[in-house]
Amino acid sequence: MITIVTLDGPAGVGKTTLATRLADLLGIAYLDTGAMFRSVAFAFGDGAWERPVDQLVPELNRLDFDLEGIGKNSELLLNGYPLSPQIRTEEVGLWASHLGRIPVVRDFLRRNQQAIGRMTSLVAE
C-alpha cells in the first residue's frame, strides 16, 4: 500500500525540516514540489512566463520527473539528471513564481506529482 503525506504552509515555518524528518522516520521518499517548479523555471529560462501557452505545452511535455531515495537522501531527477543547485537562487525562485501562475504549468506539475505518488510512498512538501 502506498502512503502519501502532504505538508503545506508559508515559507520559513520548517516544512522542509519536518517533511524530511518524517520521511526518514517512515522510511519513504521526500518530494520537494517547489523544486519541481524551480527546475521548470531554470530549464525554460528568464521570460518563459511571457511565452504563449501553445509554446509552453510542447516544452513541458519534454520534461520527465523521477524520484529516487529515502527521506533526506531523496533525489528529484529531471529527464534522468539530478536538479542543478542553481534552482535555489533567488532569480530562479522569482521565475518559478511567475511560471506557477500559469494554469498549464501548474496542471503539468500536479500530474507529475500524482504520477510519482502512484509509484512510491512519499512525504510531499
QUIPE-V476568 format. One line per field, one symbol per residue. ss: DSSP state (a for helix, b for strand, c for the rest). psi: psi as a letter, one per 20 degrees, with the letter a starting at -180 (. if undefined). A space follows every 50 residues. Layout:
# QUIPE-V476568
ss=???
psi=???
This chain:
# QUIPE-V476568
ss=cccbbbccccccccaaaaaaaaaaaaccbbbcaaaaaaaaaaaacccaaa ccaaaaaaaaccccbbbbccbcccbbbbccbbccaaaacaaaaaaaaaac ccaaaaaaaaaaaaaaaaaccbbbc
psi=pppppqpqrrqjjjggggghgggggikrqponhhhgghhggghhrpjhii qqhihhghggiippqqpqapcijqppqokiqqqpiiijqhghhgghgghi iohhgggghgghghgghihqqrop.
